[in-house]
C-alpha cells in the first residue's frame, strides 16, 4: 500500500494524480514515481490514455471503490471516445488500459489511423478553476475537459483557457510547481460555439452512453434525411451539407476550428458519413459535436429513446391495410414501414407496407393527410387471401372483368393479368375466362399465315414499282408497311430496296480524321496542363471536349478515324495514373503555399486514405516527398 497516494479530484487526469504523487512523495525522478506506482520504469503516463492501470490498483491496495474501472471512467479519455468507436474497439482499448498489450499495440493504433490527435503538445488550464481548486482543495490540478484538442474555453467559467508548453514523454508536470498566470484572457474572442462544444465535452465525460459509432451513424443518417441533406437510400449530399454547415456556424468559426485542430473538417465529415457501416473510421469528437448541434439532437434523448430520431416521411404507424378482400380493410394494423427509394427516382422516399394477410403495397407520396393514408402507388404482392377471393368470385359469381375490377378496386386489365397468373400456378378458373386467353393465343397462332399474306402484298408492291424507294413504298401502302415493319422487320430490311441517295457529297474521312486528331490532342494537353483541380481522363470526359459533334456521335465516328481512335484510347488514364497526376497537383499546391509537406498530408489531400492507393502510388508519393524536403 502507498500511503502518500493523492485523493483523485473531480474531472482530474490520471496524469495529474501521478504528478501530484511525485511532488508529495518527494521522489527525485519521474522514473522513481513510476516504479512506486506501476512496478516498472518503462511506462509513459499519457495525458489521454495511460495504461497498465491494473498494476497501479494492485500497488495501491485500496479498500475503496477506486478500482481500474473507476480510474478509466473518471480519469482518462475513455468515457469521451466510447460512443465514437465500435463495441469491439471499446473492449480492446479497455483491455489495453487495464493490462497493456492485448490485441492492440497502443490506443493510437485504433485512433491514430487518420492522424487524429485528442490532445495537444501542451497542457491547458482555466485561471478561475485554478483559483477555485486552490481555495477548495489547497492545490490545483489538470482538468480532463480542458485538454481536448479543439476546446479553448472552460465549460464552467466560459473563459479562454491558457496554454502551457509541454513536451510529450518528457518529465511529468504538476501544475502546482510551475508559474501560472491568473489573468483572464480578455482579448481572446470567444464564440458561442466554443462554449457549446466545451459543455458538450463535459457532458460526454459525465455520461457514459451505451451507444457506439454504428448507432450514431444511423442517427446522423436518419436526421440528415429529415433535413433533405441525404437521399432516402442513405447517400449523403456532401456539397449541400458543407454549405449548410457554413451557413449555420459561419465560415470564420469553421476555419479557425480547422486550424486549431490541424485537420480538414470536410475530409473528416466525409469519413464519418461514408456508407461504411461495418468498420467506420474514427474521427475527432469535435466532428461529432458539429453534427449533433447542427442536427439539433437532444443529448439526453440519446440515453433514452434512440428510435425518436428515425426518419419517418410517412408519419407514425400503424398504417392501414388496403386489401379490399380482408376482414381488416382500411384498419390500421401494419406496424412497420420500410423506407427505400425507387430505381427511377432516388430523390423521393418510397414506403413499403406489408400486412399479415399477405397484401403488400408501396407509397411514393409522403403526404400524411387522412385521404393520402388510404392510397397506394403500387401493389407489390396481393397475397393468398386476395388470390383466394378472386378465385371464389370467378367460380361462384361468374362476374365480368369489369365487375371483378370494381369488387377488387383494380383495373380490368389487372384482373385479366392476375387471373392468368393464378391459372399458371395450377389453380383452375372457369372456361368463361379461359376462352379470353385462348382467343388471344389463337391470334398468335395465326401469325405465320399473316406473315405470308403481308409478305406477298409487299413483294407485289416492289415488283410493280421497281424505281420506288422505301419512303415511296411506305406512302403507296401504309397499312402493309406498318404491319411488316412491326412483326417482320428483318425480312423487310432484306427484301426492300435501300433508300435513294440524297445527292450529298461523300464525306472525306481522312480530312475528318486529321481535324479531330488535332482537336483531341489540344484537349488532352489542356486537361493535363490545367492549374485547376484535376479530373480523370476517361472516354466520357475526352468526348465532351469535341466541339464538332456531340460526345455520343464522336464515339460512333471513331471507327472511321484510325488516327484519332488510336490517340483517344492511348490517352485514357488508368486509376493509378490519375492518382499520380492528382498527387503532382497536390504537391504543387503545397509548394505554392509554403506549407510543410508530409506523406500523410499529401495522401489525405489527394483523397488516397483508407488503403485506396497501390504500392506503385505509395512509392511515388514517398519519392516525391523526399525530393521536396
VOGU-3710 file (C-alpha; in Angstrom, 3 decimals, decimal comma):
1> xxxxxxxxxx> 0,000/0,000/0,000  1,250/3,512/-0,912  0,340/5,910/1,959  1,051/9,183/0,119  -1,109/8,493/-2,912  -3,260/11,630/-3,529  -7,041/11,588/-3,438  -8,339/11,957/-7,033  -10,353/15,135/-7,672  -13,415/15,528/-9,946
11> xxxxxxxxxx> -12,506/15,657/-13,667  -8,804/15,161/-12,891  -6,474/13,412/-15,307  -4,665/10,319/-14,017  -1,595/12,095/-15,392  -2,284/14,918/-12,886  -2,739/12,463/-9,989  0,661/10,891/-10,726  2,221/14,380/-10,983  0,854/15,301/-7,553
21> xxxxxxxxxx> 2,108/11,972/-6,146  5,592/12,711/-7,410  5,581/16,014/-5,502  4,147/14,629/-2,246  6,395/11,540/-2,273  9,486/13,746/-2,698  10,835/11,381/-5,331  13,741/12,945/-7,142  12,905/11,485/-10,540  9,884/10,642/-12,642
31> xxxxxxxxxx> 11,160/7,045/-13,030  11,128/6,530/-9,236  7,468/7,564/-9,050  6,537/5,259/-11,909  8,307/2,323/-10,223  6,413/3,055/-6,973  3,053/3,069/-8,729  3,450/0,640/-11,652  6,378/-1,565/-10,506  8,252/-0,861/-13,756
41> xxxxxxxxxx> 10,168/2,153/-15,087  9,180/1,593/-18,733  5,722/3,185/-18,600  4,920/6,573/-20,090  1,973/8,281/-18,378  -0,057/9,629/-21,292  -2,400/12,554/-20,806  -5,339/10,865/-22,529  -4,818/7,077/-22,267  -2,415/5,900/-19,530
51> xxxxxxxxxx> -2,262/2,096/-19,469  -1,472/-0,830/-17,109  -3,893/0,647/-14,583  -4,410/-2,809/-13,021  -0,797/-2,645/-11,811  -1,454/0,768/-10,291  -4,506/-0,508/-8,390  -2,552/-3,556/-7,149  0,221/-1,261/-5,891  -2,259/0,989/-4,060
61> xxxxxxxxxx> -4,032/-1,958/-2,398  -7,061/0,262/-1,794  -10,094/-0,957/0,102  -12,352/1,620/-1,515  -14,239/1,586/-4,832  -11,246/3,041/-6,673  -10,587/0,042/-8,908  -9,362/0,012/-12,533  -12,831/0,760/-13,914  -13,075/3,801/-11,654
71> xxxxxxxxxx> -9,777/5,295/-12,866  -10,542/4,526/-16,534  -14,030/6,007/-16,350  -13,282/9,117/-14,300  -9,661/9,995/-15,039  -8,920/9,020/-18,682  -10,433/9,880/-22,089  -12,127/6,501/-22,488  -15,630/7,692/-21,493  -15,378/10,521/-24,046
81> xxxxxxxxxx> -14,488/8,385/-27,058  -16,606/5,351/-26,135  -19,705/6,352/-28,197  -17,497/7,243/-31,185  -15,894/3,817/-31,702  -17,167/0,278/-32,304  -18,063/-2,128/-29,499  -15,124/-4,379/-30,368  -12,731/-1,419/-30,249  -14,177/-0,413/-26,871
91> xxxxxxxxxx> -13,298/-3,839/-25,478  -9,798/-3,803/-26,989  -8,969/-0,331/-25,649  -10,415/-1,148/-22,227  -8,243/-4,259/-22,051  -5,196/-2,268/-23,111  -5,787/0,438/-20,483  -6,130/-2,193/-17,773  -3,244/-4,508/-18,619  -1,320/-3,033/-21,551
101> xxxxxxxxxx> -0,636/-5,007/-24,715  -3,530/-7,215/-25,829  -4,870/-7,157/-29,388  -3,657/-3,604/-29,973  -0,162/-2,185/-29,669  -1,464/1,122/-28,311  -4,593/3,255/-28,430  -3,086/5,323/-31,250  -3,208/2,237/-33,493  -7,008/2,466/-33,244
111> xxxxxxxxxx> -7,486/6,222/-33,049  -4,444/7,479/-34,925  -5,139/5,789/-38,235  -6,353/9,114/-39,687  -3,858/11,287/-37,796  -6,494/12,211/-35,183  -4,984/13,833/-32,087  -7,172/14,068/-28,980  -4,698/16,169/-27,003  -2,128/18,786/-27,989
121> xxxxxxxxxx> 1,599/19,162/-27,341  0,723/21,492/-24,494  -1,432/21,416/-21,365  -4,234/23,922/-20,735  -5,801/25,382/-17,609  -8,508/27,865/-16,603  -7,351/30,706/-14,260  -10,652/30,655/-12,369  -10,601/26,863/-11,973  -7,027/27,132/-10,707
131> xxxxxxxxxx> -8,039/29,681/-8,039  -11,194/27,747/-7,059  -9,265/24,455/-6,744  -6,633/26,130/-4,554  -9,333/27,521/-2,267  -11,315/24,250/-2,045  -8,573/21,582/-2,025  -5,442/23,541/-1,168  -3,883/22,623/-4,512  -4,751/22,797/-8,226
141> xxxxxxxxxx> -4,827/20,011/-10,817  -5,114/19,348/-14,568  -8,749/19,018/-15,743  -9,687/16,409/-18,361  -12,180/18,649/-20,134  -9,635/21,409/-20,737  -7,144/19,203/-22,595  -9,236/18,063/-25,586  -7,795/19,273/-28,880  -10,203/21,896/-30,281
151> xxxxxxxxxx> -11,518/23,028/-26,873  -10,322/26,532/-25,973  -12,921/27,573/-23,362  -13,643/26,402/-19,810  -17,146/24,831/-19,698  -17,718/26,058/-16,123  -16,488/29,670/-16,233  -16,819/30,233/-20,032  -13,443/31,990/-20,274  -10,475/31,247/-22,550
161> xxxxxxxxxx> -8,049/28,537/-21,467  -4,318/29,296/-21,122  -1,745/27,019/-22,780  1,453/25,808/-21,125  4,032/24,347/-23,481  4,629/20,691/-22,708  6,915/18,218/-24,461  5,303/14,794/-24,701  7,204/11,937/-22,963  9,499/14,309/-21,062
171> xxxxxxxxxx> 9,150/14,796/-17,340  5,666/14,833/-15,817  4,366/18,300/-14,886  2,496/19,225/-11,693  0,513/22,440/-12,210  1,263/23,465/-8,623  5,018/23,522/-9,294  5,056/25,867/-12,288  4,453/29,569/-12,735  0,903/30,207/-13,951
181> xxxxxxxxxx> -0,942/33,358/-14,965  -4,211/34,052/-13,161  -5,246/36,862/-15,510  -8,254/36,205/-17,736  -7,501/36,382/-21,456  -9,987/39,181/-22,079  -8,769/39,927/-25,600  -9,295/36,393/-26,891  -12,530/36,223/-28,957  -14,905/33,544/-27,706
191> xxxxxxxxxx> -17,663/32,198/-29,940  -20,911/30,786/-28,591  -19,942/27,565/-30,399  -16,693/27,386/-28,404  -18,772/27,418/-25,223  -21,282/24,911/-26,641  -18,611/22,376/-27,636  -16,817/22,792/-24,306  -20,019/21,981/-22,409  -20,680/19,020/-24,744
201> xxxxxxxxxx> -17,214/17,668/-23,921  -18,062/17,844/-20,221  -21,409/16,126/-20,878  -19,797/13,177/-22,663  -17,241/12,795/-19,878  -20,017/12,736/-17,272  -22,496/10,498/-19,152  -21,378/7,088/-20,367  -23,597/6,144/-23,320  -24,316/2,550/-24,282
211> xxxxxxxxxx> -24,261/3,574/-27,974  -21,391/3,038/-30,377  -20,358/4,643/-33,684  -22,690/2,374/-35,686  -25,707/3,647/-33,718  -24,589/7,268/-34,068  -24,034/6,947/-37,831  -27,580/5,606/-38,191  -28,918/8,558/-36,178  -26,943/11,042/-38,303
221> xxxxxxxxxx> -28,194/9,412/-41,500  -31,828/9,497/-40,341  -31,635/13,146/-39,250  -29,897/14,242/-42,467  -32,775/12,666/-44,403  -35,201/14,728/-42,302  -33,305/17,891/-43,322  -33,226/16,795/-47,011  -29,413/16,577/-46,841  -29,413/12,858/-47,651
231> xxxxxxxxxx> -31,351/10,744/-50,119  -33,798/8,122/-48,812  -31,222/5,481/-49,813  -28,796/6,978/-47,270  -26,408/8,659/-49,738  -25,293/11,988/-48,253  -25,471/15,239/-50,235  -21,984/16,286/-49,141  -21,855/19,598/-51,038  -25,237/20,688/-49,675
241> xxxxxxxxxx> -24,249/19,570/-46,167  -20,991/21,569/-46,194  -22,856/24,653/-47,432  -25,471/24,216/-44,693  -22,762/23,876/-42,011  -21,046/27,039/-43,265  -24,343/28,944/-43,075  -25,083/27,556/-39,600  -21,689/28,014/-37,895  -20,115/30,689/-40,057
251> xxxxxxxxxx> -17,093/30,200/-42,289  -14,761/32,078/-39,925  -15,507/29,764/-36,973  -15,058/26,595/-39,061  -11,742/27,818/-40,487  -10,492/28,694/-37,001  -11,537/25,297/-35,654  -9,815/23,530/-38,552  -6,610/25,472/-37,877  -6,620/24,754/-34,122
261> xxxxxxxxxx> -7,234/21,034/-34,635  -4,941/20,824/-37,693  -7,492/18,747/-39,618  -9,560/19,184/-42,764  -13,158/19,280/-41,482  -14,674/18,359/-44,862  -12,477/15,240/-45,134  -13,330/14,230/-41,560  -17,055/14,648/-42,269  -16,863/12,504/-45,403
271> xxxxxxxxxx> -15,118/9,766/-43,437  -17,705/9,884/-40,683  -20,693/9,900/-43,046  -19,411/7,320/-45,512  -21,665/4,343/-46,201  -19,122/2,095/-44,462  -21,194/0,774/-41,551  -19,072/-2,341/-40,913  -15,767/-0,698/-39,941  -16,225/3,100/-39,860
281> xxxxxxxxxx> -13,014/5,096/-39,256  -12,508/7,061/-36,060  -12,897/10,829/-36,346  -12,336/13,530/-33,772  -15,177/14,001/-31,217  -15,455/17,668/-32,277  -16,664/16,472/-35,707  -19,458/14,609/-33,927  -20,242/17,742/-31,896  -20,569/19,747/-35,139
291> xxxxxxxxxx> -23,202/17,316/-36,419  -25,018/16,820/-33,108  -25,557/20,567/-32,654  -26,392/21,208/-36,335  -28,940/18,360/-36,398  -30,466/19,632/-33,102  -30,075/16,239/-31,420  -31,001/16,282/-27,732  -28,138/14,517/-25,942  -30,382/13,351/-23,100
301> xxxxxxxxxx> -32,605/11,508/-25,592  -29,556/9,527/-26,755  -29,709/7,749/-23,384  -33,441/7,092/-23,502  -35,103/6,793/-26,927  -32,900/6,297/-29,997  -35,987/5,488/-32,123  -37,065/9,098/-31,680  -34,511/10,157/-34,317  -35,744/7,867/-37,092
311> xxxxxxxxxx> -36,684/9,297/-40,492  -40,479/8,997/-40,819  -41,694/10,633/-44,058  -44,951/8,647/-43,854  -45,679/9,554/-40,239  -46,037/7,270/-37,260  -47,617/3,822/-37,514  -49,583/1,724/-37,511  -50,692/2,071/-41,154  -53,875/0,754/-42,842
321> xxxxxxxxxx> -54,216/-2,493/-44,764  -55,547/-1,695/-48,259  -56,607/-5,224/-49,187  -60,340/-4,924/-50,054  -60,838/-8,678/-49,561  -59,527/-8,836/-45,979  -61,569/-8,573/-42,770  -59,446/-5,603/-41,597  -59,665/-3,489/-44,772  -58,620/0,132/-44,005
331> xxxxxxxxxx> -57,876/-0,770/-40,395  -54,507/0,413/-39,057  -52,875/-2,969/-38,488  -49,460/-2,622/-40,239  -46,887/-1,846/-37,505  -43,784/-1,188/-39,640  -42,897/0,793/-42,738  -39,737/0,088/-44,752  -38,245/3,293/-46,205  -36,413/2,994/-49,505
341> xxxxxxxxxx> -36,325/4,709/-52,886  -37,359/3,577/-56,344  -34,824/2,691/-59,034  -36,079/5,541/-61,245  -36,404/8,254/-58,608  -33,951/8,113/-55,718  -34,824/11,614/-54,503  -38,314/10,881/-53,188  -38,875/8,342/-50,394  -40,663/5,093/-51,143
351> xxxxxxxxxx> -42,620/3,490/-48,311  -43,245/-0,282/-48,394  -46,074/-1,617/-46,215  -46,548/-5,352/-45,543  -49,709/-6,672/-43,898  -50,074/-10,003/-42,108  -52,741/-11,000/-44,684  -50,010/-11,064/-47,354  -51,000/-7,829/-49,078  -48,006/-5,536/-49,770
361> xxxxxxxxxx> -48,138/-2,063/-51,269  -45,890/0,943/-51,716  -46,407/4,699/-51,480  -44,319/7,452/-53,066  -46,344/10,375/-51,786  -45,110/11,268/-48,303  -48,265/13,288/-47,608  -49,754/12,148/-44,290  -53,251/13,618/-44,656  -56,289/11,458/-43,886
371> xxxxxxxxxx> -57,052/10,818/-47,560  -53,479/10,023/-48,673  -53,040/7,349/-45,995  -55,609/5,182/-47,814  -53,930/5,458/-51,223  -51,056/3,467/-52,663  -48,742/3,870/-55,639  -48,173/0,179/-56,477  -49,304/-3,201/-55,222  -46,180/-5,304/-54,703
381> xxxxxxxxxx> -47,964/-8,504/-53,739  -51,658/-9,322/-53,420  -51,277/-12,251/-51,062  -53,039/-15,556/-50,539  -56,291/-14,081/-49,157  -56,687/-11,769/-52,164  -55,937/-14,629/-54,615  -58,490/-16,872/-52,900  -61,133/-14,141/-53,068  -60,507/-13,615/-56,787
391> xxxxxxxxxx> -60,855/-17,352/-57,474  -64,073/-17,540/-55,369  -65,616/-14,573/-57,208  -64,659/-16,075/-60,572  -66,096/-19,520/-59,728  -69,215/-18,658/-57,732  -70,486/-15,415/-59,219  -69,083/-15,637/-62,754  -68,672/-11,840/-62,869  -67,351/-9,989/-65,882
401> xxxxxxxxxx> -63,861/-8,485/-65,874  -65,304/-5,033/-65,263  -67,421/-6,146/-62,295  -64,493/-8,064/-60,841  -62,372/-4,911/-61,120  -64,962/-2,905/-59,173  -65,067/-5,534/-56,436  -61,278/-5,713/-56,121  -60,597/-1,998/-56,780  -58,224/-2,627/-59,676
411> xxxxxxxxxx> -58,466/-2,169/-63,450  -59,985/-4,817/-65,768  -56,577/-5,345/-67,383  -55,092/-6,155/-63,980  -57,915/-8,634/-63,342  -57,020/-10,427/-66,590  -53,336/-10,403/-65,668  -53,928/-11,798/-62,170  -56,319/-14,486/-63,449  -53,645/-15,543/-65,921
421> xxxxxxxxxx> -51,079/-15,659/-63,098  -53,389/-17,789/-60,946  -54,042/-20,163/-63,848  -50,272/-20,575/-64,383  -49,973/-21,554/-60,695  -52,175/-24,582/-61,465  -55,383/-23,206/-59,940  -58,311/-23,806/-62,264  -60,505/-20,925/-63,414  -63,868/-21,058/-65,257
431> xxxxxxxxxx> -63,898/-21,608/-69,049  -65,515/-18,200/-69,419  -62,173/-16,578/-68,568  -60,096/-19,258/-70,284  -61,821/-18,504/-73,577  -60,347/-14,995/-73,472  -56,809/-16,297/-73,097  -57,364/-18,999/-75,734  -58,690/-16,421/-78,201  -55,636/-14,269/-77,577
441> xxxxxxxxxx> -53,341/-17,273/-78,043  -55,215/-18,212/-81,233  -54,361/-14,821/-82,672  -50,672/-15,522/-82,207  -51,036/-18,947/-83,828  -52,250/-17,166/-86,978  -49,030/-15,133/-87,188  -47,471/-17,359/-89,830  -50,471/-17,038/-92,146  -50,480/-13,252/-91,641
451> xxxxxxxxxx> -46,765/-13,078/-92,439  -47,359/-14,957/-95,688  -50,212/-12,610/-96,619  -48,314/-9,354/-95,945  -45,060/-10,584/-97,459  -46,896/-11,407/-100,672  -48,537/-7,956/-100,756  -45,208/-6,163/-100,111  -43,343/-8,231/-102,762  -46,028/-7,409/-105,373
461> xxxxxxxxxx> -45,727/-3,708/-104,472  -41,920/-3,753/-105,014  -42,324/-5,536/-108,397  -44,997/-3,088/-109,501  -42,870/-0,015/-108,672  -39,222/-1,072/-109,234  -37,852/2,527/-109,092  -39,593/3,454/-105,821  -37,550/3,944/-102,635  -38,605/2,942/-99,130
471> xxxxxxxxxx> -40,386/6,211/-98,408  -42,340/5,963/-101,671  -43,357/2,363/-100,961  -44,491/3,359/-97,477  -46,803/6,021/-98,927  -48,210/3,598/-101,508  -49,436/1,090/-98,875  -49,027/2,379/-95,290  -51,056/-0,455/-93,736  -48,851/-3,231/-95,109
481> xxxxxxxxxx> -45,707/-1,200/-94,317  -46,807/-0,640/-90,717  -47,546/-4,331/-90,082  -44,479/-5,768/-91,752  -42,020/-3,350/-90,098  -43,529/-4,193/-86,715  -43,793/-8,003/-86,949  -41,342/-8,961/-89,743  -38,742/-6,186/-89,728  -35,675/-8,264/-90,655
491> xxxxxxxxxx> -37,360/-9,661/-93,776  -38,457/-6,108/-94,633  -34,850/-4,871/-94,472  -33,555/-7,776/-96,572  -36,142/-7,502/-99,362  -36,822/-3,759/-99,615  -34,591/-1,579/-101,835  -32,253/0,767/-99,957  -33,220/4,385/-99,531  -32,429/6,588/-102,501
501> xxxxxxxxxx> -29,237/8,619/-102,350  -29,808/12,181/-101,186  -27,227/13,504/-103,615  -24,945/14,684/-100,817  -21,188/14,601/-101,337  -19,464/11,637/-99,684  -17,568/12,623/-96,525  -13,770/12,646/-96,733  -12,915/10,656/-93,608  -9,164/11,276/-93,973
511> xxxxxxxxxx> -9,641/15,047/-93,586  -12,162/14,439/-90,829  -9,645/12,198/-89,038  -6,913/14,886/-89,175  -9,306/17,557/-87,904  -10,480/15,507/-84,931  -6,918/14,335/-84,172  -5,680/17,926/-83,750  -8,712/18,881/-81,683  -8,315/15,813/-79,443
521> xxxxxxxxxx> -4,584/16,481/-78,964  -5,326/20,060/-77,850  -7,993/18,794/-75,424  -5,603/16,258/-73,827  -2,845/18,867/-73,475  -5,288/21,333/-71,908  -6,604/18,752/-69,415  -3,134/17,618/-68,316  -1,611/21,116/-68,042  -4,556/22,785/-66,311
531> xxxxxxxxxx> -3,848/24,535/-62,990  -7,316/23,643/-61,717  -8,134/20,561/-59,666  -7,552/17,549/-61,973  -10,199/15,094/-63,012  -9,673/11,688/-64,570  -9,296/11,433/-68,352  -11,977/8,966/-69,415  -13,923/8,213/-72,574  -16,709/10,487/-71,436
541> xxxxxxxxxx> -14,532/13,450/-70,363  -12,486/13,337/-73,606  -15,512/13,116/-75,875  -17,087/16,120/-74,135  -14,224/18,320/-75,438  -15,155/17,626/-79,075  -16,781/20,774/-80,460  -17,721/19,412/-83,884  -20,354/16,980/-82,611  -21,942/15,524/-79,516
551> xxxxxxxxxx> -19,983/13,077/-77,358  -22,125/10,092/-78,445  -21,679/10,944/-82,130  -17,926/11,330/-81,657  -17,638/7,842/-80,114  -19,537/6,363/-83,085  -17,301/8,169/-85,592  -14,081/6,761/-84,116  -14,374/3,573/-86,205  -13,866/5,662/-89,342
561> xxxxxxxxxx> -10,956/7,708/-87,934  -7,970/5,403/-87,140  -5,504/8,140/-86,068  -7,981/9,758/-83,693  -9,105/6,372/-82,366  -5,514/5,341/-81,510  -4,802/8,660/-79,723  -8,162/8,515/-77,952  -7,662/5,085/-76,356  -3,972/5,698/-75,585
571> xxxxxxxxxx> -4,888/8,844/-73,611  -7,463/7,261/-71,305  -5,987/7,177/-67,796  -5,832/4,182/-65,519  -6,782/4,786/-61,888  -3,115/4,687/-60,809  -2,055/7,210/-63,493  -4,798/9,571/-62,418  -3,849/9,224/-58,734  -0,227/10,080/-59,566
581> xxxxxxxxxx> -1,322/13,165/-61,543  -3,536/14,209/-58,628  -0,576/13,814/-56,241  1,511/16,059/-58,515  -1,231/18,688/-58,344  -1,334/18,456/-54,511  2,445/18,833/-54,331  2,246/21,989/-56,479  -0,346/23,482/-54,116  1,849/22,704/-51,083
591> xxxxxxxxxx> 4,882/24,288/-52,735  2,863/27,356/-53,748  1,514/27,890/-50,212  4,838/27,189/-48,476  3,186/24,582/-46,231  5,288/21,722/-44,839  4,997/18,559/-46,960  4,500/15,134/-45,398  3,392/11,805/-46,857  0,234/11,703/-44,709
601> xxxxxxxxxx> -0,785/15,249/-45,674  -0,333/14,523/-49,376  -2,324/11,268/-49,118  -5,237/12,931/-47,309  -5,318/15,967/-49,634  -5,254/13,639/-52,655  -8,122/11,529/-51,171  -5,947/8,402/-51,028  -6,686/7,416/-47,424  -8,157/4,118/-46,158
611> xxxxxxxxxx> -5,972/1,871/-48,358  -7,081/3,361/-51,678  -3,556/3,615/-53,105  -1,500/0,829/-54,706  2,165/0,139/-53,931  3,229/1,983/-57,086  1,361/5,113/-55,987  2,700/4,882/-52,402  6,272/4,569/-53,687  5,732/7,587/-55,940
621> xxxxxxxxx> 4,440/9,699/-53,019  7,367/8,803/-50,776  9,899/9,539/-53,546  8,344/12,906/-54,395  8,057/13,998/-50,760  11,733/13,154/-50,136  12,733/15,260/-53,135  10,839/18,286/-51,800  12,079/18,095/-48,201
//
